[in-house]
Amino acid sequence: MPKRIPKKVKQDITLEKVKTLFKEASKQKDPKLANRYINIARKAAMKINLRIPRELKRRFCKNCYSYLVPSKNCRVRIHKNKVIYYCLDCKKYMRYMLKH
């Protein structure tokens, strides 16, 4: 019988896969392919119950899951200690608090 791989090892492997997929999405010229990479990364993280790091989590839309590129398909504003991302694909806002 094969031995079980510990959960921590699976999470480390999946985290590297997610980081690689986000890096590939940032290099893509085709937005459909970039969105597909983000979708694969999200599914892999959900399958293993892994939290996507904060700096990567803010790079895709929470509503339509498209990869956000400022001035291409998203608008970024700062207003009263909040960073506001506006997705131009689905017309939804995402608000994040700024650290003091």
MODELLER restraints for C-alpha pairs under 7 A, 6 or more apart:
rsr = mdl.restraints
at = mdl.atoms
rsr.add(forms.Gaussian(group=physical.xy_distance, feature=features.Distance(at['CA:11:A'], at['CA:48:A']), mean=6.63, stdev=0.5))
rsr.add(forms.Gaussian(group=physical.xy_distance, feature=features.Distance(at['CA:11:A'], at['CA:50:A']), mean=6.33, stdev=0.5))
rsr.add(forms.Gaussian(group=physical.xy_distance, feature=features.Distance(at['CA:14:A'], at['CA:44:A']), mean=6.78, stdev=0.5))
rsr.add(forms.Gaussian(group=physical.xy_distance, feature=features.Distance(at['CA:14:A'], at['CA:45:A']), mean=6.65, stdev=0.5))
rsr.add(forms.Gaussian(group=physical.xy_distance, feature=features.Distance(at['CA:18:A'], at['CA:41:A']), mean=4.90, stdev=0.5))
rsr.add(forms.Gaussian(group=physical.xy_distance, feature=features.Distance(at['CA:21:A'], at['CA:37:A']), mean=5.64, stdev=0.5))
rsr.add(forms.Gaussian(group=physical.xy_distance, feature=features.Distance(at['CA:21:A'], at['CA:38:A']), mean=6.83, stdev=0.5))
rsr.add(forms.Gaussian(group=physical.xy_distance, feature=features.Distance(at['CA:21:A'], at['CA:41:A']), mean=6.18, stdev=0.5))
rsr.add(forms.Gaussian(group=physical.xy_distance, feature=features.Distance(at['CA:22:A'], at['CA:37:A']), mean=6.94, stdev=0.5))
rsr.add(forms.Gaussian(group=physical.xy_distance, feature=features.Distance(at['CA:22:A'], at['CA:38:A']), mean=6.49, stdev=0.5))
rsr.add(forms.Gaussian(group=physical.xy_distance, feature=features.Distance(at['CA:25:A'], at['CA:34:A']), mean=4.28, stdev=0.5))
rsr.add(forms.Gaussian(group=physical.xy_distance, feature=features.Distance(at['CA:25:A'], at['CA:37:A']), mean=5.89, stdev=0.5))
rsr.add(forms.Gaussian(group=physical.xy_distance, feature=features.Distance(at['CA:25:A'], at['CA:38:A']), mean=6.99, stdev=0.5))
rsr.add(forms.Gaussian(group=physical.xy_distance, feature=features.Distance(at['CA:28:A'], at['CA:34:A']), mean=5.89, stdev=0.5))
rsr.add(forms.Gaussian(group=physical.xy_distance, feature=features.Distance(at['CA:34:A'], at['CA:67:A']), mean=6.26, stdev=0.5))
rsr.add(forms.Gaussian(group=physical.xy_distance, feature=features.Distance(at['CA:35:A'], at['CA:66:A']), mean=5.01, stdev=0.5))
rsr.add(forms.Gaussian(group=physical.xy_distance, feature=features.Distance(at['CA:35:A'], at['CA:67:A']), mean=5.36, stdev=0.5))
rsr.add(forms.Gaussian(group=physical.xy_distance, feature=features.Distance(at['CA:38:A'], at['CA:67:A']), mean=6.63, stdev=0.5))
rsr.add(forms.Gaussian(group=physical.xy_distance, feature=features.Distance(at['CA:45:A'], at['CA:51:A']), mean=6.72, stdev=0.5))
rsr.add(forms.Gaussian(group=physical.xy_distance, feature=features.Distance(at['CA:45:A'], at['CA:52:A']), mean=6.89, stdev=0.5))
rsr.add(forms.Gaussian(group=physical.xy_distance, feature=features.Distance(at['CA:59:A'], at['CA:67:A']), mean=6.06, stdev=0.5))
rsr.add(forms.Gaussian(group=physical.xy_distance, feature=features.Distance(at['CA:59:A'], at['CA:68:A']), mean=5.39, stdev=0.5))
rsr.add(forms.Gaussian(group=physical.xy_distance, feature=features.Distance(at['CA:60:A'], at['CA:66:A']), mean=5.41, stdev=0.5))
rsr.add(forms.Gaussian(group=physical.xy_distance, feature=features.Distance(at['CA:60:A'], at['CA:67:A']), mean=4.44, stdev=0.5))
rsr.add(forms.Gaussian(group=physical.xy_distance, feature=features.Distance(at['CA:60:A'], at['CA:68:A']), mean=5.13, stdev=0.5))
rsr.add(forms.Gaussian(group=physical.xy_distance, feature=features.Distance(at['CA:61:A'], at['CA:67:A']), mean=6.64, stdev=0.5))
rsr.add(forms.Gaussian(group=physical.xy_distance, feature=features.Distance(at['CA:61:A'], at['CA:68:A']), mean=6.61, stdev=0.5))
rsr.add(forms.Gaussian(group=physical.xy_distance, feature=features.Distance(at['CA:61:A'], at['CA:87:A']), mean=6.65, stdev=0.5))
rsr.add(forms.Gaussian(group=physical.xy_distance, feature=features.Distance(at['CA:64:A'], at['CA:90:A']), mean=6.44, stdev=0.5))
rsr.add(forms.Gaussian(group=physical.xy_distance, feature=features.Distance(at['CA:68:A'], at['CA:74:A']), mean=5.85, stdev=0.5))
rsr.add(forms.Gaussian(group=physical.xy_distance, feature=features.Distance(at['CA:70:A'], at['CA:76:A']), mean=6.68, stdev=0.5))
rsr.add(forms.Gaussian(group=physical.xy_distance, feature=features.Distance(at['CA:73:A'], at['CA:87:A']), mean=6.18, stdev=0.5))
rsr.add(forms.Gaussian(group=physical.xy_distance, feature=features.Distance(at['CA:73:A'], at['CA:88:A']), mean=5.04, stdev=0.5))
rsr.add(forms.Gaussian(group=physical.xy_distance, feature=features.Distance(at['CA:73:A'], at['CA:89:A']), mean=6.41, stdev=0.5))
rsr.add(forms.Gaussian(group=physical.xy_distance, feature=features.Distance(at['CA:74:A'], at['CA:85:A']), mean=6.53, stdev=0.5))
rsr.add(forms.Gaussian(group=physical.xy_distance, feature=features.Distance(at['CA:74:A'], at['CA:86:A']), mean=5.36, stdev=0.5))
rsr.add(forms.Gaussian(group=physical.xy_distance, feature=features.Distance(at['CA:74:A'], at['CA:87:A']), mean=4.53, stdev=0.5))
rsr.add(forms.Gaussian(group=physical.xy_distance, feature=features.Distance(at['CA:74:A'], at['CA:88:A']), mean=5.26, stdev=0.5))
rsr.add(forms.Gaussian(group=physical.xy_distance, feature=features.Distance(at['CA:75:A'], at['CA:85:A']), mean=5.66, stdev=0.5))
rsr.add(forms.Gaussian(group=physical.xy_distance, feature=features.Distance(at['CA:75:A'], at['CA:86:A']), mean=4.97, stdev=0.5))
rsr.add(forms.Gaussian(group=physical.xy_distance, feature=features.Distance(at['CA:75:A'], at['CA:87:A']), mean=6.64, stdev=0.5))
rsr.add(forms.Gaussian(group=physical.xy_distance, feature=features.Distance(at['CA:76:A'], at['CA:83:A']), mean=6.97, stdev=0.5))
rsr.add(forms.Gaussian(group=physical.xy_distance, feature=features.Distance(at['CA:76:A'], at['CA:84:A']), mean=5.66, stdev=0.5))
rsr.add(forms.Gaussian(group=physical.xy_distance, feature=features.Distance(at['CA:76:A'], at['CA:85:A']), mean=4.71, stdev=0.5))
rsr.add(forms.Gaussian(group=physical.xy_distance, feature=features.Distance(at['CA:76:A'], at['CA:86:A']), mean=6.48, stdev=0.5))
rsr.add(forms.Gaussian(group=physical.xy_distance, feature=features.Distance(at['CA:77:A'], at['CA:83:A']), mean=5.79, stdev=0.5))
rsr.add(forms.Gaussian(group=physical.xy_distance, feature=features.Distance(at['CA:77:A'], at['CA:84:A']), mean=5.08, stdev=0.5))
rsr.add(forms.Gaussian(group=physical.xy_distance, feature=features.Distance(at['CA:77:A'], at['CA:85:A']), mean=6.61, stdev=0.5))
rsr.add(forms.Gaussian(group=physical.xy_distance, feature=features.Distance(at['CA:78:A'], at['CA:84:A']), mean=6.04, stdev=0.5))
rsr.add(forms.Gaussian(group=physical.xy_distance, feature=features.Distance(at['CA:81:A'], at['CA:97:A']), mean=6.01, stdev=0.5))
rsr.add(forms.Gaussian(group=physical.xy_distance, feature=features.Distance(at['CA:81:A'], at['CA:98:A']), mean=5.21, stdev=0.5))
rsr.add(forms.Gaussian(group=physical.xy_distance, feature=features.Distance(at['CA:82:A'], at['CA:95:A']), mean=6.29, stdev=0.5))
rsr.add(forms.Gaussian(group=physical.xy_distance, feature=features.Distance(at['CA:82:A'], at['CA:96:A']), mean=5.43, stdev=0.5))
rsr.add(forms.Gaussian(group=physical.xy_distance, feature=features.Distance(at['CA:82:A'], at['CA:97:A']), mean=4.52, stdev=0.5))
rsr.add(forms.Gaussian(group=physical.xy_distance, feature=features.Distance(at['CA:82:A'], at['CA:98:A']), mean=5.40, stdev=0.5))
rsr.add(forms.Gaussian(group=physical.xy_distance, feature=features.Distance(at['CA:83:A'], at['CA:95:A']), mean=5.77, stdev=0.5))
rsr.add(forms.Gaussian(group=physical.xy_distance, feature=features.Distance(at['CA:83:A'], at['CA:96:A']), mean=5.18, stdev=0.5))
rsr.add(forms.Gaussian(group=physical.xy_distance, feature=features.Distance(at['CA:83:A'], at['CA:97:A']), mean=6.33, stdev=0.5))
rsr.add(forms.Gaussian(group=physical.xy_distance, feature=features.Distance(at['CA:83:A'], at['CA:98:A']), mean=6.64, stdev=0.5))
rsr.add(forms.Gaussian(group=physical.xy_distance, feature=features.Distance(at['CA:84:A'], at['CA:93:A']), mean=6.68, stdev=0.5))
rsr.add(forms.Gaussian(group=physical.xy_distance, feature=features.Distance(at['CA:84:A'], at['CA:94:A']), mean=5.71, stdev=0.5))
rsr.add(forms.Gaussian(group=physical.xy_distance, feature=features.Distance(at['CA:84:A'], at['CA:95:A']), mean=4.58, stdev=0.5))
rsr.add(forms.Gaussian(group=physical.xy_distance, feature=features.Distance(at['CA:84:A'], at['CA:96:A']), mean=6.48, stdev=0.5))
rsr.add(forms.Gaussian(group=physical.xy_distance, feature=features.Distance(at['CA:85:A'], at['CA:93:A']), mean=5.68, stdev=0.5))
rsr.add(forms.Gaussian(group=physical.xy_distance, feature=features.Distance(at['CA:85:A'], at['CA:94:A']), mean=5.09, stdev=0.5))
rsr.add(forms.Gaussian(group=physical.xy_distance, feature=features.Distance(at['CA:85:A'], at['CA:95:A']), mean=6.40, stdev=0.5))
rsr.add(forms.Gaussian(group=physical.xy_distance, feature=features.Distance(at['CA:86:A'], at['CA:92:A']), mean=5.79, stdev=0.5))
rsr.add(forms.Gaussian(group=physical.xy_distance, feature=features.Distance(at['CA:86:A'], at['CA:93:A']), mean=4.55, stdev=0.5))
rsr.add(forms.Gaussian(group=physical.xy_distance, feature=features.Distance(at['CA:86:A'], at['CA:94:A']), mean=6.44, stdev=0.5))
rsr.add(forms.Gaussian(group=physical.xy_distance, feature=features.Distance(at['CA:87:A'], at['CA:93:A']), mean=6.47, stdev=0.5))
